[in-house]
Every structure is written in structure tokens, then in C-alpha cells.
């Protein structure tokens, strides 16, 4: 291995369980040797809920369970920014919320949830412009609103990560790069996701160019890939629920080898950026969707997550970016901690 900065591996834990059961999620992440997880949908005994809707008692239970499994929450996978910019009918089911209300209620709720889970990062999006329109004319409004979200996060000591995704104003790296430069806040970083570009019809070379446009603002990466059976160049609105060709990072058309090879040289700068924001480092966050994905989530199963993790590790090994999975010594130390707690509990009960 080279002397490159070590990346931190995480994953969307809800992809492990079709019923979003909390124990199944954490068992899988721990069994894979991960130290971190991103929380999105979870069932801790009161039904499946998005992280935004978890009550205080549920948040406390999630945090305790994660600690018991030797896991930390790398980020909360919030849906912030997945609402309409304008209150117009456009044939979609996307909801509209007046922005002042959205900022005061939803954004502050996301910050509260992150604090409760001891997470420093909030994943979010760049708002839906009306379907069938070009995102360009809506860029100024999106910049204004995302900028205000970043301000709230900054005051809370948190960082807002803006993910590139189809159908939103920030559907390309070029557009997200413009937004990042215009807002100019340290509390705003960008999240690269290769599959979210390939599914729009982009070629491997185009994806690489979009990554380069995002690089100055990168905070972390989502790792999933897509094999496009008929690449045709950029296309219009993407039917996210019909996407069926998600694959691990070593098998798709995103070109993760070239992207990660370039990222390797940028990692020291990104790590400094993220550590200044209170994060543990630079996360590569698995969100594989290998058994299906849509607008608000995806599913891989425990086996799919394992396959996706091994695919990512193969690429990281090849380009010589260091990473770590849990070791036996960590397992033994964690077990010793719990044994001490159990002995103390028995002693107290006598």
C-alpha cells in the first residue's frame, strides 16, 4: 500500500434488510467488518421510519444498538432537498413545502436527529425543478435555498452534503460545482455518485468529467455503479423506479478505477476539509442497490452488500488506496468492554 490517506468505509445499513429491521441492519454491517453506517430507514420496533421521523426514545435505542455492535453513524441519509422548488403541477408526486416552513421545520429536524445520533454529516439534495424543464433557469433559486440550508447546518456545527442525482437541479457535476462555488460555505460539500450519472445516459468519460467538476467541493462519495445497456448520452427525465442495472463498483460504467486513482491524490485535501468540520475523515459510503433501487432508497440484502463491499475493496486495492475493516483485536477489545459491563451489572444486582 502507498502512503495515501486511508478512506473510511461506511454503508447505507437499510440496504441489508428488506423489512428495515434494526438488528438485521446492524448485524450485517458488523459482520462485514464495517465501523460506520449511514442511517436512512429503520424499524426499531414501532414500524419502518425514515431517520427524520424517529422519536427521542428510538434515536437513543439506535445509538445504543450501534454502540453494542461497534458501529458509529457516519451520516444521516435524510431526504432534505427532495421537494419541489415551485408549487406547480408537473405530473410527479413530489411534494411542495413553502421554503421558510421547510427551513424552520424539516431542516432543523434533520439537525436535531444528527445531533441525537452523534453524526456530523447530513446527506441532502438540490430540489426538484418542474419536470420537463431545463434546470438552468432554476439554478439561482436552488442556490439560494441550499445556501440557507448550509447556514443552518453551519450554526449547528454540522455539514450538508449535496448529492448528484437525476431529475434534481443538481443533476450533474457541472451544476453542483456551480452551486458549490456560488454558495461558498464550508458547511456545504458535494457527494459524488457514479451510478446516478450513468443512469442518465452518460458514458464513462462523461462521468469522469462530472467527477472532475465536483472535485473542488467533494466531501465524500456514495459507492454504487450502473451498467447502461444502451448508452445514448444525456437524456431527459429519468424514471427512477424502472432502473434495473445497478452493479458493484468494479463492474459498471462509472469508471471507478480512474476516479479513485485521481481521488487518491486529492484525499489529503479532502480529509483536512472534513476533519475541520468534525468528521472522522473521508467516507466511501456503500449504497449499492444491487437488488433494486428507486427515488427514496434501495435494497441489496446482506449478500448483496457483501458483494458490493468486496467489489469496492478490489478497486481500492488495485489503485492502492488504504482502508481498514475490523480486526480480531478490535473485536476482542469490544467484547472485553461488554464483559466488564456485564460483570459490573451482575455485581450491582447482588
Secondary structure, 3 states (H helix, E strand, C coil): CCCCCCCEEEEEHHHHCCCCEHHHHHHHHHHCCCCEEEECEEECCCCEEEHHHCCHHHHHHHHHHHHHCCCEEEEECCCCCCCECCCCCCCCCCCCCCHHHHHHHHHHHHHHHHHHCCCCEEEECCCECCCCCCCHHHHHHHHHHHHHHHHHHHHCCCEEEEECCCCECCCCHHHHHHHHHHHCCCCEEEEEECHHHHCCCCCHHHHHHHHHHHHCCEEEEEECEECCCCCCCCCCCCCHHHCCCEECCCCCCCCHHHHHHHHHHHHHHHHHHHHHCCCCCCEEEECCCCCCECCCCECCHHHHHHHHHHHHHHHHHHHCCCCCCCCHHHHHHHHHHHHHHHHHHHHHHC
